[in-house]
């Protein structure tokens, strides 16, 4: 009897391991802006990925996808002086 219970528990845990895990902010990984405005291109710092840019709906600022050595995340798009580039005043 104990063997059947252990087997049933093992099958349940094994099936749960097959469940697809979604552990991120998918709301930020959707569509990117195809063509950035000329003004943004002129003031953006050069060390940023300008091919993967979005507008953060909560702040109205541009964010870009940064692929680091450990993880990929979104960071604010900044000017050469370090100020964030936004579509509306904060």
PyMOL Python script that loads the backbone (N, CA, C, O; Angstrom):
from pymol import cmd

cmd.read_pdbstr("""\
ATOM      1  N   UNK A   1       0.825  -1.196   0.000  1.00  0.00           N
ATOM      2  CA  UNK A   1       0.000   0.000   0.000  1.00  0.00           C
ATOM      3  C   UNK A   1       0.871   1.263   0.000  1.00  0.00           C
ATOM      4  O   UNK A   1       0.592   2.214  -0.731  1.00  0.00           O
ATOM      5  N   UNK A   2       1.932   1.266   0.829  1.00  0.00           N
ATOM      6  CA  UNK A   2       2.818   2.430   0.875  1.00  0.00           C
ATOM      7  C   UNK A   2       3.490   2.652  -0.472  1.00  0.00           C
ATOM      8  O   UNK A   2       3.739   3.788  -0.874  1.00  0.00           O
ATOM      9  N   UNK A   3       3.776   1.569  -1.156  1.00  0.00           N
ATOM     10  CA  UNK A   3       4.436   1.674  -2.448  1.00  0.00           C
ATOM     11  C   UNK A   3       3.526   2.390  -3.461  1.00  0.00           C
ATOM     12  O   UNK A   3       4.011   3.197  -4.254  1.00  0.00           O
ATOM     13  N   UNK A   4       2.232   2.110  -3.444  1.00  0.00           N
ATOM     14  CA  UNK A   4       1.282   2.760  -4.350  1.00  0.00           C
ATOM     15  C   UNK A   4       1.169   4.252  -4.041  1.00  0.00           C
ATOM     16  O   UNK A   4       1.070   5.073  -4.952  1.00  0.00           O
ATOM     17  N   UNK A   5       1.184   4.595  -2.768  1.00  0.00           N
ATOM     18  CA  UNK A   5       1.089   5.997  -2.375  1.00  0.00           C
ATOM     19  C   UNK A   5       2.339   6.748  -2.844  1.00  0.00           C
ATOM     20  O   UNK A   5       2.231   7.848  -3.386  1.00  0.00           O
ATOM     21  N   UNK A   6       3.512   6.167  -2.642  1.00  0.00           N
ATOM     22  CA  UNK A   6       4.748   6.788  -3.093  1.00  0.00           C
ATOM     23  C   UNK A   6       4.772   6.921  -4.613  1.00  0.00           C
ATOM     24  O   UNK A   6       5.213   7.937  -5.151  1.00  0.00           O
ATOM     25  N   UNK A   7       4.297   5.892  -5.293  1.00  0.00           N
ATOM     26  CA  UNK A   7       4.264   5.928  -6.752  1.00  0.00           C
ATOM     27  C   UNK A   7       3.319   7.016  -7.249  1.00  0.00           C
ATOM     28  O   UNK A   7       3.645   7.739  -8.190  1.00  0.00           O
ATOM     29  N   UNK A   8       2.149   7.135  -6.620  1.00  0.00           N
ATOM     30  CA  UNK A   8       1.191   8.172  -6.991  1.00  0.00           C
ATOM     31  C   UNK A   8       1.777   9.567  -6.745  1.00  0.00           C
ATOM     32  O   UNK A   8       1.605  10.468  -7.566  1.00  0.00           O
ATOM     33  N   UNK A   9       2.467   9.741  -5.617  1.00  0.00           N
ATOM     34  CA  UNK A   9       3.112  11.018  -5.318  1.00  0.00           C
ATOM     35  C   UNK A   9       4.211  11.346  -6.307  1.00  0.00           C
ATOM     36  O   UNK A   9       4.348  12.498  -6.721  1.00  0.00           O
ATOM     37  N   UNK A  10       4.999  10.351  -6.695  1.00  0.00           N
ATOM     38  CA  UNK A  10       6.073  10.558  -7.663  1.00  0.00           C
ATOM     39  C   UNK A  10       5.518  10.938  -9.031  1.00  0.00           C
ATOM     40  O   UNK A  10       6.067  11.812  -9.703  1.00  0.00           O
ATOM     41  N   UNK A  11       4.438  10.290  -9.444  1.00  0.00           N
ATOM     42  CA  UNK A  11       3.812  10.616 -10.725  1.00  0.00           C
ATOM     43  C   UNK A  11       3.282  12.051 -10.702  1.00  0.00           C
ATOM     44  O   UNK A  11       3.437  12.784 -11.679  1.00  0.00           O
ATOM     45  N   UNK A  12       2.660  12.453  -9.596  1.00  0.00           N
ATOM     46  CA  UNK A  12       2.120  13.812  -9.476  1.00  0.00           C
ATOM     47  C   UNK A  12       3.233  14.850  -9.562  1.00  0.00           C
ATOM     48  O   UNK A  12       3.093  15.842 -10.278  1.00  0.00           O
ATOM     49  N   UNK A  13       4.325  14.642  -8.854  1.00  0.00           N
ATOM     50  CA  UNK A  13       5.441  15.579  -8.881  1.00  0.00           C
ATOM     51  C   UNK A  13       6.089  15.597 -10.262  1.00  0.00           C
ATOM     52  O   UNK A  13       6.486  16.658 -10.743  1.00  0.00           O
ATOM     53  N   UNK A  14       6.199  14.457 -10.892  1.00  0.00           N
ATOM     54  CA  UNK A  14       6.790  14.388 -12.228  1.00  0.00           C
ATOM     55  C   UNK A  14       5.957  15.151 -13.246  1.00  0.00           C
ATOM     56  O   UNK A  14       6.504  15.849 -14.100  1.00  0.00           O
ATOM     57  N   UNK A  15       4.632  15.022 -13.160  1.00  0.00           N
ATOM     58  CA  UNK A  15       3.769  15.752 -14.077  1.00  0.00           C
ATOM     59  C   UNK A  15       3.806  17.252 -13.809  1.00  0.00           C
ATOM     60  O   UNK A  15       3.713  18.049 -14.742  1.00  0.00           O
ATOM     61  N   UNK A  16       3.941  17.638 -12.560  1.00  0.00           N
ATOM     62  CA  UNK A  16       4.027  19.062 -12.229  1.00  0.00           C
ATOM     63  C   UNK A  16       5.315  19.663 -12.790  1.00  0.00           C
ATOM     64  O   UNK A  16       5.351  20.850 -13.117  1.00  0.00           O
ATOM     65  N   UNK A  17       6.354  18.867 -12.902  1.00  0.00           N
ATOM     66  CA  UNK A  17       7.612  19.364 -13.458  1.00  0.00           C
ATOM     67  C   UNK A  17       7.487  19.666 -14.947  1.00  0.00           C
ATOM     68  O   UNK A  17       8.292  20.418 -15.495  1.00  0.00           O
ATOM     69  N   UNK A  18       6.501  19.096 -15.596  1.00  0.00           N
ATOM     70  CA  UNK A  18       6.296  19.336 -17.025  1.00  0.00           C
ATOM     71  C   UNK A  18       5.531  20.632 -17.287  1.00  0.00           C
ATOM     72  O   UNK A  18       5.419  21.057 -18.437  1.00  0.00           O
ATOM     73  N   UNK A  19       5.015  21.255 -16.256  1.00  0.00           N
ATOM     74  CA  UNK A  19       4.267  22.506 -16.395  1.00  0.00           C
ATOM     75  C   UNK A  19       5.203  23.605 -16.858  1.00  0.00           C
ATOM     76  O   UNK A  19       6.310  23.742 -16.336  1.00  0.00           O
ATOM     77  N   UNK A  20       4.768  24.388 -17.830  1.00  0.00           N
ATOM     78  CA  UNK A  20       5.595  25.467 -18.341  1.00  0.00           C
ATOM     79  C   UNK A  20       5.631  26.596 -17.320  1.00  0.00           C
ATOM     80  O   UNK A  20       4.590  27.044 -16.839  1.00  0.00           O
ATOM     81  N   UNK A  21       6.822  27.044 -16.997  1.00  0.00           N
ATOM     82  CA  UNK A  21       7.012  28.112 -16.017  1.00  0.00           C
ATOM     83  C   UNK A  21       7.160  29.443 -16.735  1.00  0.00           C
ATOM     84  O   UNK A  21       7.935  29.573 -17.682  1.00  0.00           O
ATOM     85  N   UNK A  22       6.411  30.420 -16.272  1.00  0.00           N
ATOM     86  CA  UNK A  22       6.477  31.756 -16.833  1.00  0.00           C
ATOM     87  C   UNK A  22       6.852  32.691 -15.707  1.00  0.00           C
ATOM     88  O   UNK A  22       5.989  33.115 -14.938  1.00  0.00           O
ATOM     89  N   UNK A  23       8.118  33.016 -15.600  1.00  0.00           N
ATOM     90  CA  UNK A  23       8.564  33.792 -14.456  1.00  0.00           C
ATOM     91  C   UNK A  23       9.167  35.129 -14.816  1.00  0.00           C
ATOM     92  O   UNK A  23      10.326  35.381 -14.487  1.00  0.00           O
ATOM     93  N   UNK A  24       8.439  35.977 -15.467  1.00  0.00           N
ATOM     94  CA  UNK A  24       9.022  37.259 -15.808  1.00  0.00           C
ATOM     95  C   UNK A  24       7.975  38.314 -16.033  1.00  0.00           C
ATOM     96  O   UNK A  24       6.778  38.074 -15.869  1.00  0.00           O
ATOM     97  N   UNK A  25       8.432  39.471 -16.406  1.00  0.00           N
ATOM     98  CA  UNK A  25       7.544  40.581 -16.724  1.00  0.00           C
ATOM     99  C   UNK A  25       7.240  40.551 -18.207  1.00  0.00           C
ATOM    100  O   UNK A  25       7.914  41.215 -18.994  1.00  0.00           O
ATOM    101  N   UNK A  26       6.232  39.790 -18.595  1.00  0.00           N
ATOM    102  CA  UNK A  26       5.921  39.684 -20.012  1.00  0.00           C
ATOM    103  C   UNK A  26       5.290  40.941 -20.562  1.00  0.00           C
ATOM    104  O   UNK A  26       5.255  41.138 -21.777  1.00  0.00           O
ATOM    105  N   UNK A  27       4.782  41.808 -19.675  1.00  0.00           N
ATOM    106  CA  UNK A  27       4.183  43.031 -20.172  1.00  0.00           C
ATOM    107  C   UNK A  27       5.230  43.962 -20.797  1.00  0.00           C
ATOM    108  O   UNK A  27       4.889  44.833 -21.597  1.00  0.00           O
ATOM    109  N   UNK A  28       6.524  43.772 -20.422  1.00  0.00           N
ATOM    110  CA  UNK A  28       7.572  44.613 -20.975  1.00  0.00           C
ATOM    111  C   UNK A  28       8.290  43.977 -22.157  1.00  0.00           C
ATOM    112  O   UNK A  28       9.132  44.624 -22.780  1.00  0.00           O
ATOM    113  N   UNK A  29       7.980  42.733 -22.477  1.00  0.00           N
ATOM    114  CA  UNK A  29       8.724  42.064 -23.531  1.00  0.00           C
ATOM    115  C   UNK A  29       7.918  41.945 -24.813  1.00  0.00           C
ATOM    116  O   UNK A  29       8.178  41.047 -25.614  1.00  0.00           O
ATOM    117  N   UNK A  30       6.960  42.812 -25.027  1.00  0.00           N
ATOM    118  CA  UNK A  30       6.121  42.758 -26.218  1.00  0.00           C
ATOM    119  C   UNK A  30       6.763  43.432 -27.399  1.00  0.00           C
ATOM    120  O   UNK A  30       7.925  43.169 -27.709  1.00  0.00           O
ATOM    121  N   UNK A  31       6.029  44.296 -28.064  1.00  0.00           N
ATOM    122  CA  UNK A  31       6.482  44.935 -29.291  1.00  0.00           C
ATOM    123  C   UNK A  31       7.508  46.036 -29.017  1.00  0.00           C
ATOM    124  O   UNK A  31       7.421  46.762 -28.027  1.00  0.00           O
ATOM    125  N   UNK A  32       8.469  46.136 -29.912  1.00  0.00           N
ATOM    126  CA  UNK A  32       9.456  47.207 -29.844  1.00  0.00           C
ATOM    127  C   UNK A  32       9.101  48.286 -30.854  1.00  0.00           C
ATOM    128  O   UNK A  32       8.384  48.030 -31.821  1.00  0.00           O
ATOM    129  N   UNK A  33       9.603  49.486 -30.629  1.00  0.00           N
ATOM    130  CA  UNK A  33       9.369  50.597 -31.548  1.00  0.00           C
ATOM    131  C   UNK A  33      10.222  50.366 -32.787  1.00  0.00           C
ATOM    132  O   UNK A  33      11.436  50.188 -32.689  1.00  0.00           O
ATOM    133  N   UNK A  34       9.585  50.369 -33.949  1.00  0.00           N
ATOM    134  CA  UNK A  34      10.298  50.100 -35.206  1.00  0.00           C
ATOM    135  C   UNK A  34      11.254  51.222 -35.587  1.00  0.00           C
ATOM    136  O   UNK A  34      12.407  50.967 -35.933  1.00  0.00           O
ATOM    137  N   UNK A  35      10.781  52.458 -35.526  1.00  0.00           N
ATOM    138  CA  UNK A  35      11.610  53.602 -35.916  1.00  0.00           C
ATOM    139  C   UNK A  35      11.504  54.660 -34.825  1.00  0.00           C
ATOM    140  O   UNK A  35      10.446  55.248 -34.607  1.00  0.00           O
ATOM    141  N   UNK A  36      12.621  54.886 -34.149  1.00  0.00           N
ATOM    142  CA  UNK A  36      12.651  55.911 -33.105  1.00  0.00           C
ATOM    143  C   UNK A  36      12.632  57.297 -33.731  1.00  0.00           C
ATOM    144  O   UNK A  36      13.164  57.490 -34.823  1.00  0.00           O
ATOM    145  N   UNK A  37      12.020  58.270 -33.045  1.00  0.00           N
ATOM    146  CA  UNK A  37      12.043  59.653 -33.546  1.00  0.00           C
ATOM    147  C   UNK A  37      13.480  60.169 -33.654  1.00  0.00           C
ATOM    148  O   UNK A  37      14.353  59.778 -32.879  1.00  0.00           O
ATOM    149  N   UNK A  38      13.706  61.045 -34.619  1.00  0.00           N
ATOM    150  CA  UNK A  38      15.046  61.598 -34.852  1.00  0.00           C
ATOM    151  C   UNK A  38      15.598  62.292 -33.611  1.00  0.00           C
ATOM    152  O   UNK A  38      16.792  62.201 -33.326  1.00  0.00           O
ATOM    153  N   UNK A  39      14.736  62.984 -32.875  1.00  0.00           N
ATOM    154  CA  UNK A  39      15.185  63.675 -31.668  1.00  0.00           C
ATOM    155  C   UNK A  39      15.733  62.716 -30.628  1.00  0.00           C
ATOM    156  O   UNK A  39      16.714  63.023 -29.951  1.00  0.00           O
ATOM    157  N   UNK A  40      15.107  61.559 -30.499  1.00  0.00           N
ATOM    158  CA  UNK A  40      15.575  60.551 -29.537  1.00  0.00           C
ATOM    159  C   UNK A  40      16.914  59.990 -29.999  1.00  0.00           C
ATOM    160  O   UNK A  40      17.825  59.813 -29.191  1.00  0.00           O
ATOM    161  N   UNK A  41      17.037  59.712 -31.283  1.00  0.00           N
ATOM    162  CA  UNK A  41      18.299  59.178 -31.818  1.00  0.00           C
ATOM    163  C   UNK A  41      19.453  60.152 -31.622  1.00  0.00           C
ATOM    164  O   UNK A  41      20.587  59.732 -31.394  1.00  0.00           O
ATOM    165  N   UNK A  42      19.175  61.441 -31.709  1.00  0.00           N
ATOM    166  CA  UNK A  42      20.226  62.446 -31.569  1.00  0.00           C
ATOM    167  C   UNK A  42      20.743  62.566 -30.147  1.00  0.00           C
ATOM    168  O   UNK A  42      21.936  62.794 -29.946  1.00  0.00           O
ATOM    169  N   UNK A  43      19.871  62.419 -29.156  1.00  0.00           N
ATOM    170  CA  UNK A  43      20.289  62.648 -27.767  1.00  0.00           C
ATOM    171  C   UNK A  43      20.618  61.372 -27.008  1.00  0.00           C
ATOM    172  O   UNK A  43      21.152  61.452 -25.902  1.00  0.00           O
ATOM    173  N   UNK A  44      20.321  60.196 -27.559  1.00  0.00           N
ATOM    174  CA  UNK A  44      20.562  58.940 -26.844  1.00  0.00           C
ATOM    175  C   UNK A  44      22.053  58.629 -26.787  1.00  0.00           C
ATOM    176  O   UNK A  44      22.789  58.857 -27.747  1.00  0.00           O
ATOM    177  N   UNK A  45      22.484  58.100 -25.638  1.00  0.00           N
ATOM    178  CA  UNK A  45      23.881  57.682 -25.488  1.00  0.00           C
ATOM    179  C   UNK A  45      24.162  56.502 -26.414  1.00  0.00           C
ATOM    180  O   UNK A  45      23.249  55.763 -26.781  1.00  0.00           O
ATOM    181  N   UNK A  46      25.418  56.330 -26.787  1.00  0.00           N
ATOM    182  CA  UNK A  46      25.774  55.342 -27.807  1.00  0.00           C
ATOM    183  C   UNK A  46      25.838  53.905 -27.306  1.00  0.00           C
ATOM    184  O   UNK A  46      25.758  52.991 -28.127  1.00  0.00           O
ATOM    185  N   UNK A  47      25.975  53.657 -26.027  1.00  0.00           N
ATOM    186  CA  UNK A  47      26.168  52.295 -25.522  1.00  0.00           C
ATOM    187  C   UNK A  47      24.844  51.598 -25.175  1.00  0.00           C
ATOM    188  O   UNK A  47      24.812  50.765 -24.269  1.00  0.00           O
ATOM    189  N   UNK A  48      23.772  51.919 -25.868  1.00  0.00           N
ATOM    190  CA  UNK A  48      22.455  51.353 -25.585  1.00  0.00           C
ATOM    191  C   UNK A  48      21.909  50.661 -26.832  1.00  0.00           C
ATOM    192  O   UNK A  48      22.236  51.046 -27.955  1.00  0.00           O
ATOM    193  N   UNK A  49      21.084  49.647 -26.631  1.00  0.00           N
ATOM    194  CA  UNK A  49      20.492  48.892 -27.734  1.00  0.00           C
ATOM    195  C   UNK A  49      19.285  49.662 -28.273  1.00  0.00           C
ATOM    196  O   UNK A  49      18.197  49.586 -27.703  1.00  0.00           O
ATOM    197  N   UNK A  50      19.471  50.389 -29.347  1.00  0.00           N
ATOM    198  CA  UNK A  50      18.397  51.203 -29.912  1.00  0.00           C
ATOM    199  C   UNK A  50      17.484  50.407 -30.843  1.00  0.00           C
ATOM    200  O   UNK A  50      16.548  50.965 -31.414  1.00  0.00           O
ATOM    201  N   UNK A  51      17.746  49.121 -30.999  1.00  0.00           N
ATOM    202  CA  UNK A  51      16.892  48.269 -31.824  1.00  0.00           C
ATOM    203  C   UNK A  51      15.822  47.563 -31.004  1.00  0.00           C
ATOM    204  O   UNK A  51      14.930  46.933 -31.572  1.00  0.00           O
ATOM    205  N   UNK A  52      15.894  47.655 -29.678  1.00  0.00           N
ATOM    206  CA  UNK A  52      14.915  47.005 -28.797  1.00  0.00           C
ATOM    207  C   UNK A  52      14.431  48.011 -27.769  1.00  0.00           C
ATOM    208  O   UNK A  52      14.749  47.901 -26.585  1.00  0.00           O
ATOM    209  N   UNK A  53      13.656  49.003 -28.226  1.00  0.00           N
ATOM    210  CA  UNK A  53      13.190  50.093 -27.367  1.00  0.00           C
ATOM    211  C   UNK A  53      11.669  50.077 -27.288  1.00  0.00           C
ATOM    212  O   UNK A  53      10.981  49.825 -28.277  1.00  0.00           O
ATOM    213  N   UNK A  54      11.159  50.353 -26.085  1.00  0.00           N
ATOM    214  CA  UNK A  54       9.721  50.467 -25.825  1.00  0.00           C
ATOM    215  C   UNK A  54       9.494  51.720 -24.990  1.00  0.00           C
ATOM    216  O   UNK A  54      10.438  52.359 -24.522  1.00  0.00           O
ATOM    217  N   UNK A  55       8.213  52.057 -24.815  1.00  0.00           N
ATOM    218  CA  UNK A  55       7.849  53.109 -23.876  1.00  0.00           C
ATOM    219  C   UNK A  55       7.204  52.431 -22.675  1.00  0.00           C
ATOM    220  O   UNK A  55       6.236  51.683 -22.819  1.00  0.00           O
ATOM    221  N   UNK A  56       7.743  52.695 -21.494  1.00  0.00           N
ATOM    222  CA  UNK A  56       7.192  52.128 -20.265  1.00  0.00           C
ATOM    223  C   UNK A  56       5.864  52.815 -19.976  1.00  0.00           C
ATOM    224  O   UNK A  56       5.836  54.033 -19.799  1.00  0.00           O
ATOM    225  N   UNK A  57       4.746  52.055 -19.923  1.00  0.00           N
ATOM    226  CA  UNK A  57       3.442  52.692 -19.733  1.00  0.00           C
ATOM    227  C   UNK A  57       3.280  53.380 -18.371  1.00  0.00           C
ATOM    228  O   UNK A  57       2.489  54.315 -18.250  1.00  0.00           O
ATOM    229  N   UNK A  58       4.008  52.939 -17.359  1.00  0.00           N
ATOM    230  CA  UNK A  58       3.840  53.547 -16.040  1.00  0.00           C
ATOM    231  C   UNK A  58       4.542  54.898 -15.919  1.00  0.00           C
ATOM    232  O   UNK A  58       4.058  55.782 -15.213  1.00  0.00           O
ATOM    233  N   UNK A  59       5.680  55.067 -16.603  1.00  0.00           N
ATOM    234  CA  UNK A  59       6.424  56.320 -16.471  1.00  0.00           C
ATOM    235  C   UNK A  59       6.385  57.179 -17.733  1.00  0.00           C
ATOM    236  O   UNK A  59       6.607  58.388 -17.663  1.00  0.00           O
ATOM    237  N   UNK A  60       6.107  56.574 -18.878  1.00  0.00           N
ATOM    238  CA  UNK A  60       6.129  57.313 -20.135  1.00  0.00           C
ATOM    239  C   UNK A  60       7.531  57.513 -20.678  1.00  0.00           C
ATOM    240  O   UNK A  60       7.719  58.265 -21.634  1.00  0.00           O
ATOM    241  N   UNK A  61       8.519  56.854 -20.085  1.00  0.00           N
ATOM    242  CA  UNK A  61       9.904  56.975 -20.528  1.00  0.00           C
ATOM    243  C   UNK A  61      10.280  55.813 -21.442  1.00  0.00           C
ATOM    244  O   UNK A  61       9.700  54.730 -21.371  1.00  0.00           O
ATOM    245  N   UNK A  62      11.261  56.067 -22.298  1.00  0.00           N
ATOM    246  CA  UNK A  62      11.772  55.010 -23.169  1.00  0.00           C
ATOM    247  C   UNK A  62      12.612  54.044 -22.336  1.00  0.00           C
ATOM    248  O   UNK A  62      13.367  54.461 -21.458  1.00  0.00           O
ATOM    249  N   UNK A  63      12.473  52.757 -22.621  1.00  0.00           N
ATOM    250  CA  UNK A  63      13.305  51.732 -22.000  1.00  0.00           C
ATOM    251  C   UNK A  63      13.866  50.856 -23.113  1.00  0.00           C
ATOM    252  O   UNK A  63      13.244  50.686 -24.162  1.00  0.00           O
ATOM    253  N   UNK A  64      15.045  50.305 -22.869  1.00  0.00           N
ATOM    254  CA  UNK A  64      15.658  49.437 -23.871  1.00  0.00           C
ATOM    255  C   UNK A  64      16.044  48.110 -23.236  1.00  0.00           C
ATOM    256  O   UNK A  64      16.260  48.022 -22.027  1.00  0.00           O
ATOM    257  N   UNK A  65      16.126  47.079 -24.071  1.00  0.00           N
ATOM    258  CA  UNK A  65      16.478  45.735 -23.583  1.00  0.00           C
ATOM    259  C   UNK A  65      17.987  45.640 -23.463  1.00  0.00           C
ATOM    260  O   UNK A  65      18.718  45.808 -24.440  1.00  0.00           O
ATOM    261  N   UNK A  66      18.440  45.367 -22.249  1.00  0.00           N
ATOM    262  CA  UNK A  66      19.860  45.211 -21.968  1.00  0.00           C
ATOM    263  C   UNK A  66      20.137  43.730 -21.732  1.00  0.00           C
ATOM    264  O   UNK A  66      19.564  43.129 -20.823  1.00  0.00           O
ATOM    265  N   UNK A  67      21.004  43.144 -22.535  1.00  0.00           N
ATOM    266  CA  UNK A  67      21.388  41.741 -22.378  1.00  0.00           C
ATOM    267  C   UNK A  67      22.719  41.689 -21.652  1.00  0.00           C
ATOM    268  O   UNK A  67      23.777  41.853 -22.259  1.00  0.00           O
ATOM    269  N   UNK A  68      22.657  41.459 -20.349  1.00  0.00           N
ATOM    270  CA  UNK A  68      23.860  41.394 -19.540  1.00  0.00           C
ATOM    271  C   UNK A  68      24.434  39.992 -19.487  1.00  0.00           C
ATOM    272  O   UNK A  68      23.896  39.078 -20.112  1.00  0.00           O
ATOM    273  N   UNK A  69      25.516  39.811 -18.753  1.00  0.00           N
ATOM    274  CA  UNK A  69      26.148  38.496 -18.679  1.00  0.00           C
ATOM    275  C   UNK A  69      25.321  37.473 -17.904  1.00  0.00           C
ATOM    276  O   UNK A  69      25.499  36.269 -18.090  1.00  0.00           O
ATOM    277  N   UNK A  70      24.428  37.933 -17.046  1.00  0.00           N
ATOM    278  CA  UNK A  70      23.637  37.019 -16.231  1.00  0.00           C
ATOM    279  C   UNK A  70      22.174  36.989 -16.651  1.00  0.00           C
ATOM    280  O   UNK A  70      21.573  35.917 -16.719  1.00  0.00           O
ATOM    281  N   UNK A  71      21.598  38.143 -16.932  1.00  0.00           N
ATOM    282  CA  UNK A  71      20.182  38.200 -17.272  1.00  0.00           C
ATOM    283  C   UNK A  71      19.914  39.313 -18.284  1.00  0.00           C
ATOM    284  O   UNK A  71      20.737  40.201 -18.502  1.00  0.00           O
ATOM    285  N   UNK A  72      18.744  39.230 -18.884  1.00  0.00           N
ATOM    286  CA  UNK A  72      18.295  40.273 -19.798  1.00  0.00           C
ATOM    287  C   UNK A  72      17.188  41.054 -19.105  1.00  0.00           C
ATOM    288  O   UNK A  72      16.238  40.470 -18.584  1.00  0.00           O
ATOM    289  N   UNK A  73      17.314  42.368 -19.100  1.00  0.00           N
ATOM    290  CA  UNK A  73      16.342  43.215 -18.407  1.00  0.00           C
ATOM    291  C   UNK A  73      16.128  44.495 -19.208  1.00  0.00           C
ATOM    292  O   UNK A  73      16.810  44.740 -20.204  1.00  0.00           O
ATOM    293  N   UNK A  74      15.188  45.293 -18.768  1.00  0.00           N
ATOM    294  CA  UNK A  74      14.913  46.576 -19.416  1.00  0.00           C
ATOM    295  C   UNK A  74      15.435  47.696 -18.537  1.00  0.00           C
ATOM    296  O   UNK A  74      15.202  47.717 -17.328  1.00  0.00           O
ATOM    297  N   UNK A  75      16.148  48.632 -19.163  1.00  0.00           N
ATOM    298  CA  UNK A  75      16.716  49.786 -18.474  1.00  0.00           C
ATOM    299  C   UNK A  75      16.231  51.061 -19.137  1.00  0.00           C
ATOM    300  O   UNK A  75      15.877  51.051 -20.316  1.00  0.00           O
ATOM    301  N   UNK A  76      16.208  52.168 -18.386  1.00  0.00           N
ATOM    302  CA  UNK A  76      15.794  53.441 -18.988  1.00  0.00           C
ATOM    303  C   UNK A  76      16.776  53.884 -20.069  1.00  0.00           C
ATOM    304  O   UNK A  76      17.990  53.791 -19.892  1.00  0.00           O
ATOM    305  N   UNK A  77      16.248  54.356 -21.166  1.00  0.00           N
ATOM    306  CA  UNK A  77      17.073  54.931 -22.231  1.00  0.00           C
ATOM    307  C   UNK A  77      17.536  56.300 -21.752  1.00  0.00           C
ATOM    308  O   UNK A  77      16.725  57.122 -21.328  1.00  0.00           O
ATOM    309  N   UNK A  78      18.829  56.540 -21.820  1.00  0.00           N
ATOM    310  CA  UNK A  78      19.380  57.771 -21.246  1.00  0.00           C
ATOM    311  C   UNK A  78      20.143  58.588 -22.277  1.00  0.00           C
ATOM    312  O   UNK A  78      20.604  58.081 -23.299  1.00  0.00           O
ATOM    313  N   UNK A  79      20.256  59.873 -21.965  1.00  0.00           N
ATOM    314  CA  UNK A  79      21.035  60.784 -22.800  1.00  0.00           C
ATOM    315  C   UNK A  79      22.519  60.622 -22.464  1.00  0.00           C
ATOM    316  O   UNK A  79      22.881  59.859 -21.569  1.00  0.00           O
ATOM    317  N   UNK A  80      23.360  61.338 -23.184  1.00  0.00           N
ATOM    318  CA  UNK A  80      24.792  61.298 -22.917  1.00  0.00           C
ATOM    319  C   UNK A  80      25.090  61.784 -21.502  1.00  0.00           C
ATOM    320  O   UNK A  80      26.016  61.288 -20.860  1.00  0.00           O
ATOM    321  N   UNK A  81      24.316  62.749 -21.011  1.00  0.00           N
ATOM    322  CA  UNK A  81      24.532  63.271 -19.659  1.00  0.00           C
ATOM    323  C   UNK A  81      23.925  62.384 -18.568  1.00  0.00           C
ATOM    324  O   UNK A  81      24.144  62.638 -17.384  1.00  0.00           O
ATOM    325  N   UNK A  82      23.165  61.348 -18.947  1.00  0.00           N
ATOM    326  CA  UNK A  82      22.620  60.407 -17.965  1.00  0.00           C
ATOM    327  C   UNK A  82      21.158  60.604 -17.622  1.00  0.00           C
ATOM    328  O   UNK A  82      20.612  59.836 -16.830  1.00  0.00           O
ATOM    329  N   UNK A  83      20.507  61.601 -18.188  1.00  0.00           N
ATOM    330  CA  UNK A  83      19.088  61.848 -17.904  1.00  0.00           C
ATOM    331  C   UNK A  83      18.217  60.868 -18.697  1.00  0.00           C
ATOM    332  O   UNK A  83      18.539  60.546 -19.841  1.00  0.00           O
ATOM    333  N   UNK A  84      17.114  60.388 -18.100  1.00  0.00           N
ATOM    334  CA  UNK A  84      16.217  59.496 -18.844  1.00  0.00           C
ATOM    335  C   UNK A  84      15.493  60.255 -19.951  1.00  0.00           C
ATOM    336  O   UNK A  84      15.211  61.446 -19.823  1.00  0.00           O
ATOM    337  N   UNK A  85      15.198  59.547 -21.035  1.00  0.00           N
ATOM    338  CA  UNK A  85      14.476  60.138 -22.154  1.00  0.00           C
ATOM    339  C   UNK A  85      13.018  59.737 -22.024  1.00  0.00           C
ATOM    340  O   UNK A  85      12.693  58.551 -22.077  1.00  0.00           O
ATOM    341  N   UNK A  86      12.130  60.724 -21.853  1.00  0.00           N
ATOM    342  CA  UNK A  86      10.725  60.447 -21.602  1.00  0.00           C
ATOM    343  C   UNK A  86       9.833  61.142 -22.650  1.00  0.00           C
ATOM    344  O   UNK A  86      10.246  62.097 -23.308  1.00  0.00           O
ATOM    345  N   UNK A  87       8.626  60.641 -22.779  1.00  0.00           N
ATOM    346  CA  UNK A  87       7.665  61.238 -23.709  1.00  0.00           C
ATOM    347  C   UNK A  87       6.844  62.326 -23.042  1.00  0.00           C
ATOM    348  O   UNK A  87       6.208  63.126 -23.728  1.00  0.00           O
ATOM    349  N   UNK A  88       6.847  62.372 -21.712  1.00  0.00           N
ATOM    350  CA  UNK A  88       6.117  63.404 -20.982  1.00  0.00           C
ATOM    351  C   UNK A  88       6.950  63.824 -19.775  1.00  0.00           C
ATOM    352  O   UNK A  88       7.813  63.074 -19.320  1.00  0.00           O
ATOM    353  N   UNK A  89       6.694  65.001 -19.267  1.00  0.00           N
ATOM    354  CA  UNK A  89       7.452  65.523 -18.115  1.00  0.00           C
ATOM    355  C   UNK A  89       7.100  64.712 -16.880  1.00  0.00           C
ATOM    356  O   UNK A  89       5.955  64.305 -16.681  1.00  0.00           O
ATOM    357  N   UNK A  90       8.126  64.485 -16.048  1.00  0.00           N
ATOM    358  CA  UNK A  90       7.913  63.721 -14.820  1.00  0.00           C
ATOM    359  C   UNK A  90       7.675  64.642 -13.649  1.00  0.00           C
ATOM    360  O   UNK A  90       7.475  64.176 -12.527  1.00  0.00           O
TER     361      UNK A  90
END
""", "prot")
cmd.dss("prot")
cmd.show_as("cartoon", "prot")
cmd.util.cbc("prot")
cmd.orient("prot")
